[in-house]
């Protein structure tokens, strides 16, 4: 099975992608958008995860306008257009990236890499908000994540470790 790469929107996203690209081959990764803002990146998404109910219709509208098809929508409630449900009792308090990670593990991914999901610093999509508000749920979930997830930067990299070529290829 391919590696699942979850893309957020933190300012480190481009550097994270560049650094991960040096360790992977094109076509070896499935892509997941962590939220609506990330989904606006023009790549062949396999999944989009959003913990924001109000974004679900916007995601589907954006996909229709830009001819994006074939992706699976992940949310914490079964709604029209939602393909994968991660219940609120498992996910509550986490970011859309954590919602996606949990769904990815349930989909059978053994290697998941976070890019642009450091869970620290200012959140450009929500002025005045800081990603650190999500750190508690990530820490609480570490035993579930530690065997499957690595991160390219920030708090999540300190918590879960960075991917290496050896880890990606084992």
N, C-alpha and C positions, 0 to 999 in steps of 0.2 A: 504494500500500500504506500502511496506517496506521503510525503511530509505535508502536514497542514500548516500553512503560514497565515497567521491572523494579523491583518493590517489595521492599525489605529490611525490617529491623526496628530499625534504629538509632534512637536517640532523636530524630533530626532528621526522621523520616518525615513527620509531619503538616505541618511547615513546608515540606518539599520538595514535597509534593503540592499544597499551597495555591499555592506559587509557580509550579509547572508548570501548574496549572489556569488561571492567569491568561493563559497563552500558548496554550492549546489549547481546542478545542471538544469538548464531550461527544460520544463516539462516534468520535472521530478516533484513539483509542489502543487498542491491544490490551494486555492486562495479563498479566504474568508474576510469579508469586510466587518469591522467592529463598529457598527452604527451607520446611520444615514450619511454623515459627512465623508466617511471613508468609502462608502459605496459609490460616491460620485467620481472615484478614480476609474479611468477607462481600462479595466483589465477583465479577463474572463473569470468572473466570480463563480465559485461553486456554491458558496454560502454567503449569507449576510445575517448577522446577529444583531438584534436591537432589543434593549430593555425598555425602550420608550414606546408605549402604545401609540402615541400621537404621530410617530414616525412611520408606522407600518404602511399607511395609505400613501405617504410621500415616497417611500421606497418603491412601492409598486407603480406609482405614477411615473417616477423618474425612469424606472426600468422600461416602461411602455414607451416613453418619449424617446429613449435612446436605444431601443431594440435589444435590451438586455434580457436574455432568456436562459432558462436552464438552471438558475440558482435556486437554492432552498432557503427559505426564510425561517429564521429561528427566533422564538419569542418565549416568554414565560407563561402565556395563555394560548389556548387554542382559539384562533380567530380566523376569519376568512383570509386565505392566502398564506397562513402560517403552516409550514411543513413539519417543523421539529419543535416540540415543546419541552422546555426545561422548567420544571415546576418552581414556583416562587419560593417554596420552603427550602429548596436546594440552593437557589441562586440569590435570594433577596439580599440587597446591600452591596452587590458586586457591580462591576462595570459591564458594558456590553461585551467587552473582550473576555471577561470571565464567563459570561453566559455562553459565548462561542466556544471557549475551551472545554467547558463541561459537555456541550453538545458534541464537540469533536471527539472527545474520549468515548462518549456513548456511540458514536458512529464507527468506532473501531480504530481511530488513529492512534498510533504508538509514538509518533514524533510530531509535536506541535511546537512551532516557533512563533514568538510574538515579535512584531516589528512595529515601532511607533506606539507601543503600549507600556511605557515605563512606570505608570501609576505614581508619578511624582511630577511636581511643577504645575504651572498654569495650564488650564484646559482651554485651548484657543476657541473651541466651539461654544463655550459657556463662560463669558467674561465674569471674572470674580470668583470662579470655581477653581479648585485645585484637585488634581488627580489623587492626591494623598488621601482624600476622603474614602477611597476604595481599598486602601491598604489592609484594613482590618479583615475584610472578607477574604482577600487573597491569602493572608496569613492563616486564617481559620481553615482555609481549603488546601493548604500546602500538602498534607498527606495524600490527598486525592491526586494532586497535580504533579508531584515531584518526579515520578517515574516517566512521565509523558511530555512535560512542557519545559521549554527553555526560552529565554528572552534575550534580545539583543541589547537591551539598555535599561538603566534606571533601577528602581526598587524591585521590579519583577526579576531582573537579572541577578540582583543580590540575593533574592529569595529562592530562585529556582535554578540559577546557574545559566551560563551562556552555552549555546550549542557549539560543538566542535565537529570537525569533519568525521572524526571517529564515532561520535555519538550518532550523527546523522546516518552513517553507513552501517552501524551495527545491526 
